Amino acid sequence: MTGRIGGDTGDDSRGAGEVPAPPVVPSPAVGPVPDADPPSAPAGPSPEVPRRSVFAGREFRSLWGAELVSAVGDQLARLALAVLVYEQTDSASWSALVYALTFLPALAGGILLGGLADRYRRRELMVTVDLVRTVLVALMALPGLPLTVMCGLLVVVVLLSSVHSAAQAALLPLALPGEMYERGLAVRQITGQAVQLGAFAGGGLLLVAIAPRTALLVNAATFLVSALVLRAGVPARPAPERSADADQRLTSVVRDGAEAIREILADPVRRTMLGLVLLVAVYIVPEAIAAPYSAAVENTPIGTGLLMAADPAGSVVGAYVFQRFVPAHVRTRLIGVLAVLAGVPLLACALHPGLWTSVALWVVSGALSTAFMVQAQALFVRATPDARRGSVVGVAASCLIAAQGLTVFLGGVLADHIGPPDTVAVAGAVGMVLALGGALAWRSAQARSGS
């Protein structure tokens, strides 16, 4: 499962958004970080009436619906591109490269382009990006298109997705004030994991029914639908207010990313929250080596699929239970505890359990890690002023993608040397140690902030 911070990052697992823990660690008895937004009234009607469901608000329904449609199309397009490129080249390396290009450009996009969401009206920016992506993906479906051109178009599409994600992440706290924001993140997490599970279960079968180029056209259509939904359902808001001495030139967007990095490092609360969210990169190592793990514990045809689905399934359960049954004032106090506890089930894999026991352990780990991640990313985003959310969230998303790529690579190398079950156990142990350090840093940050 991959992570996301605030909004969708184009990854296919545990997000904007996408965004763990073991032995009982004393957690700080503190309340949530107060929202750093300047007091401003959003454009359009926004009744401040308490509501139980995030879907009671039209703006969130529109943001969520647009993201859902795009996510389904993206999953289908990833599979279609892998099949299409392999058919053209008969090369596994080309197929893997194109699949990687559906993720890797977001590394740079979040840092270099996230600041656009702080300079322009966010709804209009998202609609424009969707319309441009519609055209580019439709071009990718043209018969006879050279592979290098297809790769170039794909890079641009993924870079633009970073801009879309940053704008969405900045809008969500405005659409869902107070505690509803955390609920909204949980709903998005559940939706994202459900889409991923659906892709595992039916994506390949769907490509049997429709041609890969047709699947790309379907993906293009989902971007068009997203643009229409956003334009109709998200109220118009002015661009975020910037300080009078801020550099308004487009060329300074890159400097926005550099400033966002300095801003995160200088803030103990956001620095700690980001560090805890990045723990997700350690806890997804099992999913990355599911195939060799299945072969090691019980070589059955369904083993890999069950193991790869375990973490997303646990994520759905964790997001729902944590938000539905844990009081708001308790959730923040449990961040450090859950971050440590998420490693315990993975540590148990050192005993080389069978397939079904491993699946159960991975489900529990996924549930615990998602529960803490949703709360941590909510605190991170809400502690960021509205005028800076695009840049800061873009940088955070890029950090998460980079961390996931690094841990997945190291996990694969380690599995070749000590075996998959022991590698999963090592990931659990490393995650627990880092989570303990993060929990202590979180307590210290809260003490310094006087909360």
Order of alpha helices (4+ residues) and beta strands (2+ residues): alpha-alpha-alpha-alpha-alpha-alpha-alpha-alpha-alpha-alpha-alpha-alpha-alpha-alpha-alpha-alpha-alpha-alpha-alpha
